[in-house]
Amino acid sequence: MSLALLASVAFSFPVSSVEYISGTVAYRERIALSGRTELVVDLDRFTKDGTQTNLSRVRLQLGTKQVPIPFVIPYLPESIKAGETYGVRAEIFVNGTLRWQSPSHSMVIANKKTNANLTVNRVPADAYTTILNREWTLVWLEGKTVPATSKITLNLQGKDQLTARSGVNSIRGTFVYAAPTIQLDPGPMTLMAGSPEAMERERRFVQVLFQTNRATLEEGQLVLSRGENTLAIFRPTKR
């Protein structure tokens, strides 16, 4: 195993207790990587209800490396549960902007595979340069990962129109944005009822919208903050 790869992973458990998924990441275009480049590889778990959680992540500063790029991602054997599925995906960032990403996960572990050679697709150069006029899906809220099944989204359209889905209800409102400062003003909301868990998540989401005073684009993700305190993180909604 490459010492350089191991050095890029922050282990919080004894190395002897770890198992690994290895592989490579490549793309089809004949384009050389240049600038400040970073490879991010995630190992995610999917439960029967479709909830996605992250088990492990490695970030590799590529320097002058070119594709195919080898990776090794660790995981704890005791975190693997029967009846659940596992997959790896990769993203390549250039100067902090997402430029290539996996179209889907490559399944591992449950199907006895411990190797995955990933092909990432190029992201259009202007796809992630603004937070406006695209739908964002909530993945992290006040310190907790948000299940994919929650389907909480935010869309900032035009100059001032806000629409959102809170997982249970729909919201319309307005916003004022002068990057990176933002003021979100959620307005009328439908009055559907959901499970206690969903309603509590909805309450927290709406509260965060009111509290936010800063919106930034970080490694292809929308980050809502109040000052230096991160409140919520969104990824572009997959179509």
Backbone as CSV, one residue per row, in Angstrom:
resi,resn,N_x,N_y,N_z,CA_x,CA_y,CA_z,C_x,C_y,C_z
1,MET,0.836,-1.191,0.000,0.000,0.000,0.000,0.870,1.239,0.000
2,SER,0.530,2.257,-0.760,1.329,3.465,-0.854,1.333,4.226,0.458
3,LEU,2.537,4.556,0.940,2.639,5.342,2.162,2.038,6.728,1.963
4,ALA,2.164,7.246,0.738,1.586,8.564,0.453,0.080,8.541,0.610
5,LEU,-0.557,7.458,0.156,-2.004,7.348,0.302,-2.390,7.227,1.755
6,LEU,-1.653,6.387,2.507,-1.961,6.236,3.920,-1.799,7.555,4.662
7,ALA,-0.801,8.331,4.289,-0.550,9.590,4.973,-1.663,10.593,4.738
8,SER,-2.445,10.378,3.686,-3.515,11.315,3.357,-4.789,11.027,4.135
9,VAL,-4.830,9.927,4.878,-6.029,9.525,5.595,-5.825,9.759,7.080
10,ALA,-6.777,10.453,7.719,-6.685,10.684,9.160,-7.370,9.529,9.877
11,PHE,-6.582,8.585,10.408,-7.146,7.425,11.083,-7.490,7.775,12.523
12,SER,-8.655,7.359,12.964,-9.049,7.539,14.359,-9.189,6.197,15.051
13,PHE,-8.635,5.149,14.428,-8.711,3.811,14.998,-7.448,3.064,14.601
14,PRO,-7.093,1.984,15.323,-5.860,1.247,15.008,-5.872,0.713,13.588
15,VAL,-4.734,0.876,12.886,-4.656,0.437,11.492,-4.929,-1.058,11.378
16,SER,-4.561,-1.848,12.395,-4.747,-3.295,12.339,-6.209,-3.702,12.287
17,SER,-7.118,-2.801,12.716,-8.537,-3.140,12.751,-9.272,-2.717,11.492
18,VAL,-8.561,-2.222,10.505,-9.181,-1.615,9.331,-9.123,-2.547,8.135
19,GLU,-10.197,-2.503,7.316,-10.164,-3.128,6.005,-10.264,-2.018,4.955
20,TYR,-10.004,-2.373,3.699,-9.846,-1.343,2.679,-10.581,-1.695,1.386
21,ILE,-11.027,-0.632,0.721,-11.448,-0.701,-0.674,-10.387,0.045,-1.473
22,SER,-9.898,-0.558,-2.530,-8.881,0.091,-3.354,-9.382,0.188,-4.792
23,GLY,-8.702,0.981,-5.570,-9.081,1.106,-6.970,-8.382,2.277,-7.629
24,THR,-8.951,2.713,-8.730,-8.414,3.857,-9.466,-9.556,4.775,-9.878
25,VAL,-9.194,6.020,-10.155,-10.150,7.002,-10.679,-9.580,7.555,-11.977
26,ALA,-10.406,7.573,-13.020,-9.957,8.078,-14.325,-11.123,8.751,-15.029
27,TYR,-10.816,9.483,-16.081,-11.846,10.052,-16.949,-11.435,9.843,-18.396
28,ARG,-12.401,10.014,-19.315,-12.172,9.681,-20.726,-11.508,10.816,-21.500
29,GLU,-11.696,12.062,-21.047,-11.156,13.204,-21.791,-9.627,13.204,-21.763
30,ARG,-9.031,13.682,-22.837,-7.574,13.826,-22.887,-7.207,15.223,-22.398
31,ILE,-7.406,15.429,-21.104,-7.153,16.717,-20.469,-6.221,16.478,-19.284
32,ALA,-5.135,17.222,-19.239,-4.198,17.080,-18.121,-4.705,17.874,-16.924
33,LEU,-4.538,17.305,-15.739,-4.867,18.008,-14.513,-3.785,19.036,-14.219
34,SER,-4.209,20.233,-13.837,-3.244,21.275,-13.483,-3.878,22.162,-12.422
35,GLY,-3.064,22.974,-11.768,-3.560,23.805,-10.687,-3.599,23.033,-9.385
36,ARG,-4.392,23.508,-8.433,-4.540,22.853,-7.128,-5.630,21.788,-7.257
37,THR,-5.225,20.539,-7.365,-6.171,19.458,-7.638,-6.316,18.546,-6.433
38,GLU,-7.535,18.073,-6.227,-7.845,17.219,-5.085,-8.820,16.129,-5.521
39,LEU,-8.561,14.906,-5.089,-9.466,13.785,-5.314,-10.170,13.465,-4.000
40,VAL,-11.492,13.367,-4.038,-12.285,12.979,-2.880,-13.000,11.676,-3.215
41,VAL,-12.798,10.647,-2.383,-13.465,9.364,-2.577,-14.301,9.074,-1.336
42,ASP,-15.568,8.721,-1.545,-16.485,8.415,-0.450,-16.922,6.964,-0.502
43,LEU,-17.005,6.346,0.672,-17.641,5.043,0.832,-18.941,5.282,1.587
44,ASP,-20.068,4.984,0.936,-21.384,5.259,1.509,-22.170,3.972,1.732
45,ARG,-23.062,4.035,2.728,-23.933,2.901,3.038,-25.373,3.279,2.704
46,PHE,-26.126,2.310,2.145,-27.527,2.514,1.804,-28.380,1.500,2.562
47,THR,-29.320,1.994,3.344,-30.224,1.106,4.064,-31.387,0.726,3.155
48,LYS,-32.218,-0.178,3.625,-33.316,-0.675,2.799,-34.306,0.423,2.428
49,ASP,-34.422,1.452,3.273,-35.367,2.535,2.968,-34.751,3.618,2.092
50,GLY,-33.494,3.394,1.639,-32.848,4.330,0.739,-32.004,5.393,1.405
51,THR,-31.939,5.382,2.738,-31.129,6.368,3.447,-29.650,6.141,3.152
52,GLN,-28.954,7.222,2.850,-27.525,7.160,2.529,-26.730,7.824,3.640
53,THR,-25.716,7.117,4.158,-24.815,7.689,5.150,-23.376,7.427,4.731
54,ASN,-22.505,8.328,5.099,-21.100,8.195,4.739,-20.359,7.399,5.799
55,LEU,-19.627,6.363,5.378,-18.823,5.547,6.285,-17.375,6.012,6.339
56,SER,-16.852,6.467,5.217,-15.441,6.826,5.166,-15.195,7.757,3.990
57,ARG,-14.189,8.620,4.158,-13.835,9.560,3.091,-12.328,9.766,3.090
58,VAL,-11.756,9.807,1.899,-10.347,10.177,1.767,-10.242,11.380,0.839
59,ARG,-9.329,12.268,1.187,-9.013,13.429,0.360,-7.541,13.342,-0.017
60,LEU,-7.252,13.322,-1.296,-5.882,13.205,-1.772,-5.502,14.453,-2.554
61,GLN,-4.490,15.156,-2.073,-3.946,16.288,-2.821,-3.067,15.714,-3.927
62,LEU,-3.406,15.991,-5.182,-2.808,15.271,-6.307,-1.485,15.837,-6.784
63,GLY,-1.220,17.102,-6.520,0.044,17.666,-6.999,0.142,17.554,-8.517
64,THR,1.149,16.822,-8.983,1.344,16.651,-10.428,0.780,15.329,-10.942
65,LYS,0.102,14.557,-10.084,-0.432,13.250,-10.507,-1.485,13.433,-11.591
66,GLN,-1.553,12.455,-12.496,-2.533,12.430,-13.568,-3.311,11.121,-13.497
67,VAL,-4.462,11.091,-14.160,-5.258,9.869,-14.174,-4.554,8.793,-15.005
68,PRO,-4.801,7.514,-14.664,-5.614,7.009,-13.565,-4.924,7.205,-12.208
69,ILE,-5.712,7.600,-11.212,-5.193,7.897,-9.881,-5.580,6.760,-8.939
70,PRO,-4.625,6.101,-8.292,-4.958,5.038,-7.346,-5.489,5.613,-6.032
71,PHE,-6.381,4.871,-5.382,-6.861,5.281,-4.070,-7.023,4.062,-3.175
72,VAL,-6.977,4.300,-1.889,-7.275,3.289,-0.873,-8.157,3.966,0.166
73,ILE,-9.326,3.401,0.446,-10.227,4.002,1.423,-10.504,2.981,2.524
74,PRO,-10.288,3.354,3.795,-10.441,2.405,4.899,-11.871,2.365,5.438
75,TYR,-12.212,1.271,6.092,-13.483,1.193,6.819,-13.344,0.166,7.936
76,LEU,-14.206,0.284,8.931,-14.209,-0.655,10.046,-15.113,-1.840,9.715
77,PRO,-14.620,-3.073,9.820,-15.459,-4.241,9.517,-16.747,-4.272,10.340
78,GLU,-16.682,-3.811,11.594,-17.879,-3.867,12.441,-18.953,-2.870,12.018
79,SER,-18.624,-1.943,11.089,-19.632,-1.000,10.605,-20.479,-1.589,9.485
80,ILE,-20.104,-2.771,8.996,-20.828,-3.426,7.904,-21.977,-4.243,8.469
81,LYS,-23.176,-4.023,7.929,-24.373,-4.686,8.429,-25.037,-5.505,7.324
82,ALA,-25.533,-6.670,7.701,-26.213,-7.539,6.733,-27.472,-6.858,6.213
83,GLY,-27.743,-7.069,4.934,-28.955,-6.526,4.333,-28.824,-5.109,3.822
84,GLU,-27.639,-4.486,4.012,-27.421,-3.143,3.513,-26.415,-3.175,2.363
85,THR,-26.421,-2.155,1.543,-25.524,-2.115,0.395,-24.533,-0.959,0.564
86,TYR,-23.403,-1.069,-0.158,-22.306,-0.124,0.008,-21.752,0.249,-1.361
87,GLY,-21.356,1.502,-1.497,-20.829,1.943,-2.778,-19.788,3.032,-2.611
88,VAL,-18.914,3.139,-3.607,-17.911,4.203,-3.611,-18.161,5.126,-4.790
89,ARG,-17.831,6.392,-4.599,-17.941,7.399,-5.651,-16.787,8.359,-5.496
90,ALA,-16.471,9.090,-6.569,-15.312,9.984,-6.540,-15.653,11.331,-7.152
91,GLU,-14.930,12.341,-6.704,-15.017,13.689,-7.256,-13.603,14.249,-7.382
92,ILE,-13.361,14.998,-8.438,-12.082,15.683,-8.613,-12.347,17.181,-8.641
93,PHE,-11.649,17.902,-7.758,-11.771,19.352,-7.677,-10.504,20.003,-8.220
94,VAL,-10.672,21.079,-8.965,-9.546,21.859,-9.481,-9.700,23.281,-8.965
95,ASN,-8.731,23.717,-8.172,-8.785,25.043,-7.551,-10.094,25.258,-6.795
96,GLY,-10.542,24.194,-6.103,-11.730,24.281,-5.259,-13.045,24.111,-5.971
97,THR,-13.030,23.935,-7.291,-14.265,23.786,-8.072,-14.411,22.351,-8.557
98,LEU,-15.608,21.793,-8.409,-15.868,20.433,-8.869,-15.779,20.366,-10.385
99,ARG,-14.896,19.480,-10.907,-14.712,19.366,-12.350,-15.069,17.990,-12.899
100,TRP,-14.919,16.936,-12.102,-15.327,15.597,-12.514,-16.013,14.922,-11.339
101,GLN,-17.012,14.086,-11.631,-17.693,13.367,-10.563,-18.258,12.053,-11.084
102,SER,-18.412,11.085,-10.171,-19.007,9.797,-10.523,-20.475,9.993,-10.879
103,PRO,-20.957,9.369,-11.946,-22.380,9.460,-12.277,-23.236,8.672,-11.298
104,SER,-22.647,7.676,-10.634,-23.356,6.858,-9.649,-22.310,6.143,-8.791
105,HIS,-22.783,5.454,-7.764,-21.888,4.678,-6.924,-21.505,3.364,-7.611
106,SER,-20.306,2.904,-7.321,-19.878,1.563,-7.725,-20.000,0.675,-6.498
107,MET,-20.812,-0.367,-6.588,-21.143,-1.162,-5.411,-19.983,-2.073,-5.009
108,VAL,-19.780,-2.181,-3.709,-18.689,-2.976,-3.143,-19.178,-3.663,-1.865
109,ILE,-18.325,-4.477,-1.282,-18.483,-5.122,0.029,-19.604,-6.156,0.028
110,ALA,-20.874,-5.721,-0.093,-21.978,-6.673,-0.032,-21.918,-7.682,-1.173
111,ASN,-21.330,-7.288,-2.307,-21.178,-8.200,-3.441,-19.781,-8.815,-3.490
112,LYS,-19.057,-8.723,-2.339,-17.718,-9.327,-2.165,-16.624,-8.575,-2.917
113,LYS,-16.955,-7.462,-3.552,-15.931,-6.696,-4.264,-15.194,-5.777,-3.296
114,THR,-13.878,-5.748,-3.411,-13.065,-4.839,-2.602,-12.210,-3.943,-3.502
115,ASN,-12.513,-3.947,-4.793,-11.787,-3.120,-5.738,-12.788,-2.427,-6.646
116,ALA,-12.543,-1.159,-6.929,-13.452,-0.405,-7.793,-12.654,0.557,-8.650
117,ASN,-12.735,0.369,-9.955,-12.097,1.290,-10.893,-13.169,2.254,-11.399
118,LEU,-13.100,3.495,-10.947,-14.153,4.473,-11.159,-13.853,5.361,-12.359
119,THR,-14.868,5.578,-13.190,-14.773,6.534,-14.287,-15.660,7.721,-13.952
120,VAL,-15.059,8.912,-13.861,-15.816,10.107,-13.512,-16.131,10.913,-14.760
121,ASN,-17.263,11.613,-14.720,-17.717,12.434,-15.846,-17.359,13.895,-15.619
122,ARG,-17.058,14.579,-16.706,-16.688,15.977,-16.606,-17.911,16.839,-16.297
123,VAL,-17.744,17.785,-15.384,-18.776,18.757,-15.042,-18.526,20.009,-15.879
124,PRO,-19.537,20.546,-16.573,-19.330,21.758,-17.375,-18.674,22.859,-16.551
125,ALA,-17.800,23.611,-17.173,-16.989,24.597,-16.454,-17.824,25.618,-15.704
126,ASP,-19.036,25.927,-16.213,-19.848,26.952,-15.563,-20.959,26.369,-14.700
127,ALA,-20.917,25.061,-14.437,-22.036,24.416,-13.756,-22.131,24.773,-12.279
128,TYR,-21.013,25.074,-11.633,-21.038,25.307,-10.195,-20.371,26.632,-9.840
129,THR,-20.663,27.662,-10.595,-20.058,28.955,-10.319,-21.007,29.883,-9.573
130,THR,-22.252,29.496,-9.398,-23.219,30.343,-8.707,-24.202,29.472,-7.938
131,ILE,-24.747,30.016,-6.856,-25.742,29.286,-6.069,-27.139,29.465,-6.640
132,LEU,-27.287,30.370,-7.613,-28.610,30.744,-8.107,-29.087,29.849,-9.238
133,ASN,-30.428,29.795,-9.360,-31.095,29.162,-10.500,-30.761,27.685,-10.656
134,ARG,-30.656,26.987,-9.545,-30.540,25.531,-9.546,-31.091,25.010,-8.228
135,GLU,-31.497,23.767,-8.239,-32.053,23.173,-7.022,-30.945,22.504,-6.214
136,TRP,-30.994,22.721,-4.902,-30.026,22.157,-3.970,-30.736,21.221,-3.003
137,THR,-30.117,20.074,-2.719,-30.685,19.101,-1.788,-29.895,19.110,-0.484
138,LEU,-30.601,19.223,0.622,-29.973,19.283,1.941,-29.335,17.939,2.299
139,VAL,-28.060,17.974,2.718,-27.359,16.751,3.121,-26.842,16.811,4.556
140,TRP,-26.834,18.016,5.142,-26.287,18.183,6.495,-26.990,19.359,7.147
141,LEU,-27.455,19.166,8.378,-28.201,20.215,9.072,-27.796,20.256,10.531
142,GLU,-27.184,21.346,10.937,-26.822,21.586,12.341,-26.097,20.393,12.964
143,GLY,-25.076,19.929,12.261,-24.230,18.880,12.818,-24.666,17.458,12.541
144,LYS,-25.778,17.254,11.828,-26.274,15.903,11.571,-26.479,15.678,10.072
145,THR,-26.113,14.476,9.608,-26.367,14.098,8.222,-27.866,13.951,8.009
146,VAL,-28.351,14.452,6.887,-29.775,14.380,6.561,-30.006,13.224,5.593
147,PRO,-30.908,12.269,5.917,-31.161,11.143,5.014,-31.639,11.608,3.647
148,ALA,-31.198,10.903,2.611,-31.604,11.258,1.248,-33.112,11.182,1.074
149,THR,-33.754,10.317,1.852,-35.206,10.153,1.748,-35.969,11.364,2.255
150,SER,-35.295,12.281,2.959,-35.982,13.464,3.489,-36.406,14.421,2.383
151,LYS,-35.626,14.461,1.289,-35.955,15.273,0.120,-36.229,16.730,0.476
152,ILE,-35.310,17.324,1.224,-35.400,18.739,1.568,-34.570,19.525,0.559
153,THR,-35.185,20.483,-0.105,-34.503,21.211,-1.184,-34.678,22.714,-1.033
154,LEU,-33.781,23.432,-1.704,-33.813,24.896,-1.718,-33.478,25.362,-3.124
155,ASN,-34.219,26.360,-3.606,-33.999,26.901,-4.945,-34.114,28.415,-4.876
156,LEU,-33.052,29.106,-5.279,-33.031,30.572,-5.296,-33.076,31.012,-6.752
157,GLN,-34.246,31.439,-7.195,-34.480,31.726,-8.604,-34.428,33.220,-8.896
158,GLY,-33.894,33.547,-10.091,-33.884,34.933,-10.522,-33.113,35.813,-9.561
159,LYS,-33.680,36.981,-9.260,-33.001,37.927,-8.376,-33.460,37.828,-6.932
160,ASP,-34.680,37.260,-6.703,-35.173,37.341,-5.320,-36.221,36.289,-4.936
161,GLN,-36.466,35.286,-5.772,-37.525,34.329,-5.477,-36.973,33.048,-4.841
162,LEU,-37.491,32.717,-3.680,-37.085,31.523,-2.934,-38.199,30.491,-2.968
163,THR,-37.863,29.266,-3.322,-38.786,28.142,-3.153,-38.031,27.021,-2.446
164,ALA,-38.764,26.244,-1.665,-38.134,25.162,-0.918,-39.150,24.066,-0.661
165,ARG,-38.631,22.854,-0.477,-39.431,21.739,0.019,-38.788,21.300,1.327
166,SER,-39.570,21.243,2.368,-39.030,20.959,3.691,-39.124,19.481,4.057
167,GLY,-39.471,18.659,3.078,-39.654,17.236,3.354,-41.111,16.883,3.565
168,VAL,-41.870,17.832,4.091,-43.310,17.634,4.306,-44.092,18.697,3.541
169,ASN,-43.704,19.942,3.696,-44.431,21.053,3.098,-43.585,21.808,2.071
170,SER,-44.260,22.637,1.277,-43.599,23.500,0.308,-43.607,24.936,0.820
171,ILE,-42.567,25.677,0.456,-42.398,27.038,0.954,-42.126,27.970,-0.213
172,ARG,-42.683,29.171,-0.151,-42.336,30.231,-1.084,-41.916,31.455,-0.288
173,GLY,-40.960,32.197,-0.831,-40.505,33.379,-0.127,-39.606,34.205,-1.015
174,THR,-38.779,35.022,-0.402,-37.869,35.891,-1.132,-36.482,35.845,-0.486
175,PHE,-35.507,36.404,-1.192,-34.162,36.518,-0.643,-33.495,37.772,-1.173
176,VAL,-32.500,38.238,-0.435,-31.646,39.346,-0.863,-30.217,38.839,-0.784
177,TYR,-29.490,38.930,-1.903,-28.169,38.297,-1.990,-27.148,39.255,-2.562
178,ALA,-26.072,39.475,-1.807,-24.907,40.234,-2.284,-23.699,39.455,-1.786
179,ALA,-23.267,38.491,-2.609,-22.297,37.478,-2.205,-21.146,38.063,-1.371
180,PRO,-20.838,37.380,-0.215,-21.468,36.148,0.262,-22.638,36.388,1.220
181,THR,-23.009,37.667,1.450,-24.088,37.971,2.394,-25.442,37.637,1.782
182,ILE,-26.304,37.028,2.588,-27.637,36.680,2.093,-28.651,36.809,3.222
183,GLN,-29.850,37.206,2.864,-30.977,37.211,3.795,-32.100,36.399,3.165
184,LEU,-32.506,35.330,3.825,-33.570,34.471,3.334,-34.851,34.785,4.101
185,ASP,-35.935,34.923,3.389,-37.210,35.268,4.014,-38.281,34.275,3.576
186,PRO,-38.331,33.082,4.220,-39.373,32.106,3.883,-40.753,32.706,4.126
187,GLY,-41.627,32.515,3.155,-42.961,33.088,3.261,-44.028,32.035,3.469
188,PRO,-45.109,32.076,2.660,-46.213,31.136,2.840,-45.769,29.687,2.736
189,MET,-46.411,28.829,3.520,-46.033,27.424,3.618,-47.290,26.579,3.637
190,THR,-47.275,25.469,2.910,-48.417,24.553,2.977,-48.518,23.967,4.382
191,LEU,-49.655,23.349,4.685,-49.922,22.910,6.059,-50.177,21.410,6.140
192,MET,-49.354,20.626,5.450,-49.445,19.174,5.534,-48.779,18.686,6.822
193,ALA,-49.225,17.538,7.307,-48.650,16.935,8.508,-47.801,15.731,8.129
194,GLY,-46.748,15.499,8.890,-45.873,14.357,8.671,-45.551,13.673,9.980
195,SER,-44.594,12.763,9.935,-44.180,12.070,11.149,-43.536,13.066,12.106
196,PRO,-43.506,12.762,13.400,-42.858,13.673,14.361,-41.416,13.983,13.982
197,GLU,-40.682,12.968,13.499,-39.289,13.181,13.113,-39.195,14.147,11.934
198,ALA,-40.058,13.945,10.923,-40.037,14.806,9.747,-40.453,16.230,10.091
199,MET,-41.437,16.373,10.979,-41.897,17.703,11.360,-40.827,18.447,12.154
200,GLU,-40.089,17.727,13.004,-39.011,18.359,13.760,-37.882,18.788,12.834
201,ARG,-37.560,17.955,11.830,-36.517,18.319,10.872,-36.970,19.541,10.059
202,GLU,-38.247,19.573,9.696,-38.784,20.716,8.976,-38.673,21.989,9.809
203,ARG,-39.010,21.896,11.098,-38.928,23.061,11.979,-37.500,23.607,12.041
204,ARG,-36.534,22.711,12.176,-35.138,23.116,12.255,-34.666,23.730,10.934
205,PHE,-35.100,23.151,9.813,-34.718,23.657,8.495,-35.228,25.088,8.298
206,VAL,-36.480,25.319,8.611,-37.048,26.661,8.443,-36.342,27.647,9.367
207,GLN,-36.051,27.222,10.579,-35.339,28.082,11.520,-33.972,28.477,10.988
208,VAL,-33.279,27.516,10.374,-31.964,27.787,9.792,-32.076,28.801,8.659
209,LEU,-33.114,28.695,7.837,-33.285,29.665,6.750,-33.366,31.088,7.311
210,PHE,-34.107,31.270,8.391,-34.226,32.587,9.001,-32.897,33.046,9.620
211,GLN,-32.124,32.116,10.150,-30.890,32.470,10.855,-29.729,32.782,9.912
212,THR,-29.779,32.247,8.699,-28.653,32.367,7.766,-28.382,33.814,7.366
213,ASN,-27.099,34.184,7.379,-26.718,35.504,6.852,-25.530,35.420,5.902
214,ARG,-25.157,34.175,5.544,-24.007,33.998,4.649,-24.221,32.736,3.813
215,ALA,-23.956,32.823,2.503,-24.081,31.675,1.607,-22.837,31.601,0.742
216,THR,-22.174,30.462,0.761,-20.940,30.300,-0.012,-20.983,29.000,-0.794
217,LEU,-20.219,28.968,-1.878,-20.078,27.780,-2.702,-18.715,27.185,-2.391
218,GLU,-18.697,26.007,-1.784,-17.464,25.381,-1.341,-17.376,23.965,-1.894
219,GLU,-16.423,23.763,-2.799,-16.199,22.454,-3.417,-17.497,21.894,-4.013
220,GLY,-18.230,22.776,-4.700,-19.442,22.353,-5.380,-20.655,22.219,-4.500
221,GLN,-20.541,22.590,-3.216,-21.655,22.492,-2.294,-22.071,23.888,-1.819
222,LEU,-23.367,24.058,-1.585,-23.897,25.299,-1.038,-23.843,25.210,0.480
223,VAL,-23.154,26.159,1.096,-23.013,26.173,2.545,-23.709,27.416,3.090
224,LEU,-24.691,27.209,3.979,-25.372,28.306,4.652,-24.790,28.459,6.049
225,SER,-24.459,29.683,6.405,-23.814,29.931,7.693,-24.421,31.156,8.360
226,ARG,-24.159,31.252,9.642,-24.393,32.490,10.377,-23.045,32.908,10.927
227,GLY,-22.455,33.923,10.335,-21.080,34.265,10.670,-20.159,33.134,10.266
228,GLU,-19.380,32.641,11.215,-18.474,31.520,10.956,-19.087,30.188,11.339
229,ASN,-20.335,30.174,11.785,-20.995,28.948,12.231,-21.788,28.322,11.091
230,THR,-21.343,27.162,10.607,-22.040,26.473,9.515,-23.359,25.905,10.018
231,LEU,-24.434,26.206,9.298,-25.766,25.752,9.687,-26.273,24.602,8.822
232,ALA,-26.004,24.669,7.520,-26.558,23.666,6.609,-25.664,23.545,5.379
233,ILE,-25.648,22.330,4.815,-24.880,22.060,3.598,-25.787,21.367,2.592
234,PHE,-25.729,21.808,1.347,-26.540,21.248,0.272,-25.633,20.780,-0.862
235,ARG,-26.094,19.749,-1.563,-25.469,19.335,-2.810,-26.445,19.583,-3.946
236,PRO,-25.928,19.790,-5.175,-26.843,19.952,-6.310,-27.770,18.747,-6.432
237,THR,-29.041,18.995,-6.659,-29.997,17.909,-6.809,-29.679,17.105,-8.057
238,LYS,-29.640,15.781,-7.917,-29.397,14.904,-9.068,-30.684,14.698,-9.824
239,ARG,-30.608,14.823,-11.126,-31.794,14.666,-11.981,-31.830,13.270,-12.588
